[in-house]
Amino acid sequence: MERISAVIPVRAGSRRLKNKNLAPFRDSTLLEHKIEVLKKVPAITRIVVTSDSEEMLAIAKSHDVDIHRRPAEYCDEISKPFGETVKLVCSAIEGDHILWAPCTSPLVSPKLYSKAIEIYLEALEDGYDSLISVELFKHFMWDENGPLNYELGEKQVPSQQLPNLYVVTNGILLAPRAKTIEWKYTYGRNPYKFEVDKFSAVDIDDELDLIQAKAWLDSRDAL
């Protein structure tokens, strides 16, 4: 049986939204919500919260999941590059595969995680090296020089006919543990693009994102 370890990376500091990982969400916090969601995924064999925050590690313990104490220099996004943080965390955690599961993507359901894991294991057999959750992006884009993905004038096409672009949502990142250590990254150069809808793609970066996530979840429950 393949062992899949789910990693929830959290830290004490937060630039855009203070104490983001402990922001109130439903009847608890974003961190606790993510822990309880992952507990409902049968294929996950271990859940690990990695952090420099004693408060967050204590919360993890209270929910009966494993912890990994991360030195502060691996949490400030300045002292160490992201790749070194990935290598540190994945080297310290047992398992065949790592599911990177940030709590800032709170609308990924247990059912969606289970489906992603199923597809991921099949995708490895088909030559993919990892899996990432993505949202299809169909919008007219410009840079400082003009249009990037369409032409002005008579040649402009409807947005539905634009080339497929994808936004990496960061909600589900799956890869073999040994490879994440080798790559110093959470996924490889040939990932399976696991497409999710706008609801599941929500990624909380600021106060408005948090308000949106709460409203969308409440709206879905009211249906």
C-alpha positions as a Python dict, from the first residue, in 0.01 Angstrom:
ca = {
    (1, 'M'): (0, 0, 0),
    (2, 'E'): (131, 344, -95),
    (3, 'R'): (183, 569, 208),
    (4, 'I'): (64, 924, 152),
    (5, 'S'): (166, 1189, 402),
    (6, 'A'): (-32, 1513, 399),
    (7, 'V'): (171, 1818, 498),
    (8, 'I'): (7, 2137, 622),
    (9, 'P'): (269, 2416, 612),
    (10, 'V'): (194, 2707, 845),
    (11, 'R'): (405, 2979, 1003),
    (12, 'A'): (379, 3246, 1269),
    (13, 'G'): (419, 3540, 1032),
    (14, 'S'): (180, 3651, 761),
    (15, 'R'): (229, 3955, 541),
    (16, 'R'): (-109, 4040, 391),
    (17, 'L'): (-348, 3894, 648),
    (18, 'K'): (-229, 3886, 1009),
    (19, 'N'): (-239, 3540, 1172),
    (20, 'K'): (-392, 3409, 849),
    (21, 'N'): (-358, 3040, 932),
    (22, 'L'): (-551, 3091, 1257),
    (23, 'A'): (-819, 3308, 1100),
    (24, 'P'): (-1169, 3211, 1218),
    (25, 'F'): (-1336, 2974, 976),
    (26, 'R'): (-1661, 2798, 1043),
    (27, 'D'): (-1653, 2687, 1406),
    (28, 'S'): (-1274, 2682, 1434),
    (29, 'T'): (-980, 2817, 1233),
    (30, 'L'): (-838, 2763, 886),
    (31, 'L'): (-574, 2530, 1030),
    (32, 'E'): (-819, 2319, 1227),
    (33, 'H'): (-1062, 2308, 936),
    (34, 'K'): (-790, 2170, 707),
    (35, 'I'): (-685, 1907, 961),
    (36, 'E'): (-1041, 1780, 995),
    (37, 'V'): (-1094, 1774, 617),
    (38, 'L'): (-777, 1568, 564),
    (39, 'K'): (-882, 1323, 837),
    (40, 'K'): (-1179, 1231, 620),
    (41, 'V'): (-959, 1119, 329),
    (42, 'P'): (-908, 740, 362),
    (43, 'A'): (-598, 727, 139),
    (44, 'I'): (-400, 964, 361),
    (45, 'T'): (-190, 766, 607),
    (46, 'R'): (-38, 1054, 801),
    (47, 'I'): (-107, 1423, 860),
    (48, 'V'): (180, 1652, 960),
    (49, 'V'): (165, 2019, 1057),
    (50, 'T'): (501, 2186, 999),
    (51, 'S'): (555, 2524, 1166),
    (52, 'D'): (772, 2756, 1374),
    (53, 'S'): (467, 2853, 1581),
    (54, 'E'): (428, 2675, 1914),
    (55, 'E'): (62, 2779, 1918),
    (56, 'M'): (-6, 2612, 1585),
    (57, 'L'): (191, 2302, 1679),
    (58, 'A'): (-10, 2278, 2001),
    (59, 'I'): (-332, 2298, 1800),
    (60, 'A'): (-206, 2017, 1577),
    (61, 'K'): (-131, 1802, 1882),
    (62, 'S'): (-479, 1869, 2020),
    (63, 'H'): (-622, 1730, 1697),
    (64, 'D'): (-404, 1417, 1722),
    (65, 'V'): (-188, 1477, 1415),
    (66, 'D'): (189, 1478, 1388),
    (67, 'I'): (405, 1788, 1407),
    (68, 'H'): (733, 1904, 1258),
    (69, 'R'): (912, 2196, 1425),
    (70, 'R'): (1053, 2416, 1153),
    (71, 'P'): (1339, 2654, 1240),
    (72, 'A'): (1243, 3020, 1204),
    (73, 'E'): (1486, 3074, 917),
    (74, 'Y'): (1282, 2825, 712),
    (75, 'C'): (962, 3021, 770),
    (76, 'D'): (1031, 3388, 703),
    (77, 'E'): (1049, 3352, 320),
    (78, 'I'): (1372, 3552, 328),
    (79, 'S'): (1650, 3363, 508),
    (80, 'K'): (1611, 3040, 313),
    (81, 'P'): (1481, 2982, -41),
    (82, 'F'): (1155, 2793, -75),
    (83, 'G'): (1336, 2493, -222),
    (84, 'E'): (1543, 2446, 93),
    (85, 'T'): (1225, 2455, 301),
    (86, 'V'): (1066, 2184, 88),
    (87, 'K'): (1377, 1968, 116),
    (88, 'L'): (1391, 2014, 496),
    (89, 'V'): (1027, 1927, 552),
    (90, 'C'): (1003, 1633, 312),
    (91, 'S'): (1329, 1485, 440),
    (92, 'A'): (1189, 1481, 793),
    (93, 'I'): (861, 1311, 707),
    (94, 'E'): (807, 943, 637),
    (95, 'G'): (594, 819, 350),
    (96, 'D'): (608, 729, -18),
    (97, 'H'): (427, 1039, -139),
    (98, 'I'): (377, 1391, -12),
    (99, 'L'): (50, 1580, -41),
    (100, 'W'): (119, 1948, 18),
    (101, 'A'): (-212, 2080, 156),
    (102, 'P'): (-206, 2447, 261),
    (103, 'C'): (-488, 2547, 494),
    (104, 'T'): (-536, 2860, 284),
    (105, 'S'): (-727, 2646, 34),
    (106, 'P'): (-1019, 2561, 264),
    (107, 'L'): (-1280, 2464, 5),
    (108, 'V'): (-1106, 2150, -120),
    (109, 'S'): (-1335, 1869, -6),
    (110, 'P'): (-1237, 1522, 119),
    (111, 'K'): (-1402, 1378, -192),
    (112, 'L'): (-1188, 1598, -417),
    (113, 'Y'): (-869, 1501, -233),
    (114, 'S'): (-961, 1133, -271),
    (115, 'K'): (-1024, 1174, -643),
    (116, 'A'): (-695, 1360, -689),
    (117, 'I'): (-500, 1087, -510),
    (118, 'E'): (-664, 817, -723),
    (119, 'I'): (-582, 1002, -1045),
    (120, 'Y'): (-230, 1084, -923),
    (121, 'L'): (-137, 720, -866),
    (122, 'E'): (-270, 633, -1212),
    (123, 'A'): (-88, 931, -1366),
    (124, 'L'): (246, 811, -1229),
    (125, 'E'): (196, 489, -1422),
    (126, 'D'): (127, 693, -1736),
    (127, 'G'): (453, 887, -1717),
    (128, 'Y'): (356, 1197, -1520),
    (129, 'D'): (587, 1284, -1230),
    (130, 'S'): (339, 1462, -999),
    (131, 'L'): (-6, 1623, -979),
    (132, 'I'): (-115, 1984, -932),
    (133, 'S'): (-460, 2131, -894),
    (134, 'V'): (-534, 2398, -1154),
    (135, 'E'): (-815, 2627, -1257),
    (136, 'L'): (-877, 2682, -1628),
    (137, 'F'): (-805, 3045, -1718),
    (138, 'K'): (-997, 3195, -2012),
    (139, 'H'): (-946, 3571, -1998),
    (140, 'F'): (-798, 3835, -2226),
    (141, 'M'): (-445, 3912, -2108),
    (142, 'W'): (-209, 4206, -2167),
    (143, 'D'): (144, 4293, -2066),
    (144, 'E'): (312, 4632, -2108),
    (145, 'N'): (345, 4569, -2482),
    (146, 'G'): (-13, 4467, -2558),
    (147, 'P'): (-228, 4152, -2586),
    (148, 'L'): (-65, 3820, -2490),
    (149, 'N'): (-321, 3558, -2587),
    (150, 'Y'): (-541, 3722, -2851),
    (151, 'E'): (-534, 3969, -3140),
    (152, 'L'): (-706, 4306, -3156),
    (153, 'G'): (-961, 4392, -3419),
    (154, 'E'): (-1137, 4151, -3653),
    (155, 'K'): (-922, 3854, -3543),
    (156, 'Q'): (-1034, 3870, -3180),
    (157, 'V'): (-1210, 3548, -3078),
    (158, 'P'): (-1468, 3489, -2800),
    (159, 'S'): (-1307, 3416, -2463),
    (160, 'Q'): (-1419, 3054, -2485),
    (161, 'Q'): (-1189, 3011, -2786),
    (162, 'L'): (-879, 3152, -2619),
    (163, 'P'): (-584, 2912, -2572),
    (164, 'N'): (-604, 2707, -2255),
    (165, 'L'): (-407, 2859, -1971),
    (166, 'Y'): (-405, 2727, -1615),
    (167, 'V'): (-371, 2886, -1273),
    (168, 'V'): (-198, 2663, -1018),
    (169, 'T'): (-435, 2680, -721),
    (170, 'N'): (-193, 2532, -462),
    (171, 'G'): (-481, 2340, -304),
    (172, 'I'): (-352, 1995, -404),
    (173, 'L'): (15, 1927, -478),
    (174, 'L'): (117, 1560, -495),
    (175, 'A'): (455, 1405, -570),
    (176, 'P'): (679, 1114, -466),
    (177, 'R'): (859, 1210, -146),
    (178, 'A'): (1203, 1116, -279),
    (179, 'K'): (1147, 1336, -582),
    (180, 'T'): (1040, 1639, -379),
    (181, 'I'): (1370, 1615, -194),
    (182, 'E'): (1563, 1581, -519),
    (183, 'W'): (1375, 1864, -692),
    (184, 'K'): (1359, 2083, -381),
    (185, 'Y'): (1005, 2154, -492),
    (186, 'T'): (652, 2031, -433),
    (187, 'Y'): (597, 1904, -788),
    (188, 'G'): (791, 1823, -1103),
    (189, 'R'): (818, 1948, -1460),
    (190, 'N'): (562, 1703, -1596),
    (191, 'P'): (268, 1723, -1357),
    (192, 'Y'): (-82, 1597, -1425),
    (193, 'K'): (-306, 1903, -1433),
    (194, 'F'): (-601, 1819, -1207),
    (195, 'E'): (-865, 2073, -1302),
    (196, 'V'): (-1088, 2207, -1024),
    (197, 'D'): (-1380, 2447, -1031),
    (198, 'K'): (-1376, 2809, -914),
    (199, 'F'): (-1522, 2711, -574),
    (200, 'S'): (-1250, 2457, -495),
    (201, 'A'): (-979, 2683, -635),
    (202, 'V'): (-1021, 2955, -370),
    (203, 'D'): (-682, 3048, -222),
    (204, 'I'): (-684, 3285, 75),
    (205, 'D'): (-422, 3555, 49),
    (206, 'D'): (-599, 3855, 200),
    (207, 'E'): (-912, 3962, 390),
    (208, 'L'): (-1130, 3970, 80),
    (209, 'D'): (-1035, 3612, -10),
    (210, 'L'): (-1131, 3500, 341),
    (211, 'I'): (-1469, 3674, 321),
    (212, 'Q'): (-1531, 3514, -18),
    (213, 'A'): (-1444, 3164, 104),
    (214, 'K'): (-1679, 3193, 402),
    (215, 'A'): (-1961, 3332, 187),
    (216, 'W'): (-1926, 3065, -81),
    (217, 'L'): (-1922, 2784, 174),
    (218, 'D'): (-2228, 2921, 350),
    (219, 'S'): (-2402, 2962, 14),
    (220, 'R'): (-2330, 2603, -86),
    (221, 'D'): (-2458, 2470, 245),
    (222, 'A'): (-2780, 2670, 201),
    (223, 'L'): (-2860, 2502, -131),
}
